[in-house]
Amino acid sequence: MEEARSLAARGFRPLRTGVGALIVVVGAVVAAWQFWTFVGGNPAVYSALIGGSIAALATALGTLPVLFSQRLSDRVQDTLFGFGAGVMLAACAFSLVIPGLDAARSGQTFGGGRWAAGSIIGIAILLGAAALLLMDRLLPHEHFIKGREGQSAQKLRRTWLFVIAIALHNLPEGLAIGVGYAGNEGLRANALATGIAIQDVPEGLVVAVALLAAGYRRAFAVGLGMASGLIEPIGAVLGAAIVGYSAALLPWGLGFAAGAMLFVISHEIIPESHRKGHEAFATGGLMIGFVLMMLLDTALA
């Protein structure tokens, strides 16, 4: 009797597994349909998704040279770090802070005066930086730029530490894209998304090179480097959806995204670009990146 019950139970296991898998698939399809319906019905969110996806593709494109080249020189890496920092600095100033001040003044928040607008953006910048600082403290991670050699037994743990660190680094860029499109300023938002995508190309290359130098296989380093950009369309949709609920949130969102990006620039990119004695090249890259992003913003806005 017990043997018959055991056989029956074993016979039902595939059925239960199949039913469970079917439920998961149906749930995923329904969730994807609901998400697409929401995105398609909201032009700002749809544009943010496209802009974030282009930035993710740029990151993936930047990793491809690692398939054919062993490594970049430290001087080239530091120059690329500086270039990315310059693009992000200009994006903070021209695509986030200045439009945020304009939105705060025109929104009549707390009187809509210059002092009120400046206070709103200032507080939002500090909140954005504080949020990234809190995540940096609470989430266990290893700076993806400053990869350290470790024992093989720690490789899986170090992989996830890299993944978390990369997410922390790319999230502000996605948020900035989304908030930019939520501001209903298509040309300025396009300039911001274009600038971030341009700096994502060398960023993807540097991430893949850092993973390769940390001991990962070439294919894995490239694959994870490509995947690192996926947080940007997620952040873009999140930023556009939140700010899109209320126009009053726009200046706060722009300031918050700027603060988050400034934190990454100061806490991660610039210190690393100056760590190996190539400050002049890093600074030159920063200046070129800043000017390029400024030209994109003024020409396309």
C-alpha positions in Angstrom: 0.0 0.0 0.0 2.7 2.4 1.0 4.7 1.5 -2.1 1.7 2.3 -4.3 1.3 5.6 -2.6 5.0 6.3 -3.1 4.7 5.5 -6.8 1.6 7.7 -7.1 3.4 10.6 -5.4 6.3 10.2 -7.7 4.0 10.1 -10.7 2.4 13.4 -9.6 5.7 15.2 -9.2 6.2 16.0 -12.9 2.6 17.2 -13.0 3.1 19.5 -10.1 6.3 20.7 -11.6 4.7 21.3 -14.9 1.7 23.2 -13.3 4.1 25.3 -11.3 6.2 26.2 -14.4 3.0 27.0 -16.3 1.9 29.3 -13.5 5.2 31.1 -13.6 5.2 31.5 -17.4 1.6 32.8 -17.4 2.4 35.2 -14.6 5.5 36.5 -16.4 3.5 36.9 -19.6 0.7 38.8 -17.8 3.2 41.0 -16.0 5.0 41.7 -19.3 1.7 42.6 -21.0 0.7 44.9 -18.2 4.1 46.6 -18.3 4.0 47.1 -22.0 0.4 48.4 -21.8 1.6 50.9 -19.2 4.7 51.9 -21.2 2.7 52.2 -24.4 0.1 54.4 -22.8 2.7 56.8 -21.4 4.8 58.6 -24.0 7.4 59.8 -21.5 7.9 56.4 -20.0 8.1 54.9 -23.5 10.8 57.4 -24.5 12.6 56.8 -21.3 12.6 53.1 -22.0 14.0 53.7 -25.5 16.7 56.1 -24.2 17.7 53.8 -21.4 17.9 50.8 -23.8 20.1 52.7 -26.2 22.4 53.5 -23.3 22.4 49.8 -22.4 23.3 48.9 -26.0 26.2 51.4 -25.9 27.5 49.8 -22.7 27.3 46.4 -24.5 29.1 47.8 -27.5 31.9 49.1 -25.4 32.7 45.6 -24.0 33.3 44.0 -27.4 37.0 45.0 -27.8 37.8 42.9 -24.7 37.1 39.8 -26.9 40.1 40.7 -29.1 42.4 42.6 -26.8 44.0 41.4 -23.5 43.9 44.7 -21.6 44.0 48.5 -21.8 47.0 50.5 -20.4 46.4 52.2 -17.1 46.9 55.6 -18.9 44.1 54.8 -21.3 41.8 53.6 -18.6 42.3 56.7 -16.5 41.7 58.9 -19.5 38.4 57.1 -20.2 37.4 57.4 -16.5 38.0 61.1 -16.8 36.0 61.4 -20.0 33.1 59.6 -18.4 33.3 61.9 -15.4 33.3 65.0 -17.6 30.2 63.9 -19.5 28.4 63.2 -16.3 29.4 66.5 -14.8 28.1 68.4 -17.8 24.9 66.3 -17.8 24.4 67.2 -14.1 24.8 70.9 -14.8 23.1 71.5 -18.2 20.6 68.7 -18.4 19.5 68.3 -14.8 20.3 71.2 -12.4 19.5 74.1 -14.8 16.2 72.6 -16.1 15.4 71.7 -12.5 15.8 75.3 -11.4 13.6 76.4 -14.3 11.0 73.9 -13.4 11.0 74.9 -9.7 10.6 78.6 -10.6 7.8 78.0 -13.0 6.0 75.5 -10.7 5.2 78.2 -8.1 6.4 75.8 -5.4 6.9 77.7 -2.1 6.3 80.9 -4.0 8.4 80.0 -7.0 11.1 82.5 -6.3 14.8 82.1 -7.0 15.7 81.3 -3.4 12.9 78.8 -3.2 13.9 77.1 -6.5 17.5 77.0 -5.4 16.6 75.5 -2.1 14.5 72.8 -3.7 17.2 71.7 -6.1 19.9 72.0 -3.4 17.9 69.7 -1.0 17.1 67.3 -3.9 20.8 67.1 -4.8 21.7 66.3 -1.2 18.9 63.7 -1.0 20.2 62.0 -4.2 23.7 61.9 -2.9 22.5 60.6 0.5 20.5 57.9 -1.1 23.5 56.6 -3.0 25.7 56.9 0.1 23.1 54.9 2.1 23.1 52.2 -0.6 26.8 52.2 -0.7 26.9 51.6 3.1 24.1 49.0 3.4 24.7 46.9 0.3 27.8 44.7 0.5 29.8 45.3 -2.6 33.3 45.6 -4.1 34.1 48.6 -6.2 34.0 47.3 -9.7 36.8 49.6 -10.8 39.0 48.6 -7.9 38.8 44.9 -8.4 41.1 42.9 -6.1 42.7 39.5 -6.6 41.2 36.8 -4.5 41.0 33.1 -3.9 39.0 30.9 -6.3 36.7 29.9 -3.5 35.6 33.5 -3.2 35.0 34.0 -6.9 31.2 33.5 -6.8 30.8 36.0 -3.9 33.1 38.5 -5.7 31.0 38.2 -8.8 27.9 39.3 -7.0 29.8 42.0 -5.3 30.8 43.3 -8.7 27.2 43.0 -10.0 25.9 45.1 -7.0 28.6 47.7 -7.4 27.9 48.1 -11.2 24.2 48.5 -10.4 25.0 51.2 -7.9 27.1 53.0 -10.5 24.6 52.8 -13.4 21.4 53.4 -11.6 21.8 57.3 -11.4 22.4 57.4 -15.2 19.1 55.5 -15.8 17.2 57.7 -13.4 18.6 60.8 -15.1 17.4 59.7 -18.5 13.9 58.9 -17.2 13.5 62.1 -15.3 14.7 64.0 -18.3 12.0 62.6 -20.5 9.4 63.1 -17.8 10.1 66.8 -18.0 8.5 66.9 -21.5 11.6 68.5 -23.0 12.3 66.1 -25.8 15.4 67.7 -27.4 17.1 68.3 -24.0 16.3 64.8 -22.9 17.6 63.4 -26.2 20.9 65.3 -25.6 21.1 63.9 -22.1 20.4 60.3 -23.2 22.9 60.7 -26.1 25.6 62.0 -23.8 25.1 59.2 -21.3 25.2 56.6 -24.2 28.5 58.1 -25.5 30.2 57.8 -22.1 28.7 54.3 -21.6 30.8 53.0 -24.5 34.2 53.5 -22.7 32.5 52.7 -19.4 31.4 49.3 -20.7 35.0 48.7 -21.9 36.5 49.6 -18.6 34.1 47.4 -16.7 34.9 44.4 -18.8 38.6 45.1 -18.6 38.4 45.4 -14.8 36.5 42.1 -14.6 39.2 40.5 -16.8 42.0 41.8 -14.7 40.2 40.5 -11.5 40.6 37.0 -12.8 37.3 36.3 -14.7 37.2 34.6 -18.0 37.1 36.8 -21.1 33.6 35.6 -22.2 32.2 36.1 -18.7 33.8 39.5 -18.3 32.2 40.6 -21.6 28.8 39.1 -20.7 28.7 40.7 -17.3 29.9 44.0 -18.7 27.0 43.9 -21.3 24.5 43.0 -18.5 25.7 45.9 -16.4 23.9 48.3 -18.7 20.5 46.7 -18.2 19.9 48.6 -15.0 19.8 51.8 -17.0 16.4 51.2 -18.9 15.0 49.9 -15.5 16.1 53.1 -13.8 14.9 55.2 -16.7 11.4 53.7 -16.6 11.3 54.1 -12.8 12.4 57.7 -12.9 9.9 58.7 -15.7 7.0 56.8 -14.0 7.6 58.5 -10.6 8.0 62.0 -11.9 5.2 61.6 -14.4 2.6 61.2 -11.7 3.0 64.9 -10.7 4.6 67.9 -12.3 5.5 69.1 -8.8 7.9 66.2 -8.5 9.9 67.2 -11.6 12.4 69.6 -10.0 12.9 67.1 -7.1 13.5 64.3 -9.6 16.0 66.3 -11.6 17.9 67.4 -8.5 17.8 63.9 -7.0 19.3 62.4 -10.2 22.0 65.1 -10.3 22.9 64.4 -6.7 23.1 60.7 -7.3 25.4 61.2 -10.4 27.6 63.7 -8.5 28.1 61.1 -5.7 29.2 58.5 -8.2 31.6 61.0 -9.9 33.2 62.1 -6.7 33.1 58.8 -4.8 34.1 56.4 -7.5 35.3 57.8 -10.8 37.6 60.7 -10.1 39.4 59.0 -7.2 40.1 56.0 -9.4 41.2 58.1 -12.4 43.9 59.8 -10.1 45.0 56.6 -8.3 47.7 55.5 -10.6 49.6 58.7 -11.3 47.9 59.7 -14.6 46.1 62.8 -13.3 47.0 64.9 -16.3 45.4 62.4 -18.7 42.4 61.9 -16.5 41.9 65.7 -16.2 42.3 66.0 -20.0 39.7 63.4 -20.5 37.4 65.1 -18.1 37.7 68.4 -19.9 37.0 66.8 -23.3 34.0 64.9 -21.9 32.6 68.0 -20.3 32.9 70.1 -23.4 31.4 67.4 -25.6 28.4 67.0 -23.4 28.0 70.8 -23.2 28.0 71.0 -27.0 25.5 68.2 -27.3 23.2 69.9 -24.8 23.4 73.4 -26.3 23.1 72.2 -29.9 20.2 69.8 -29.4 18.3 71.7 -26.7 
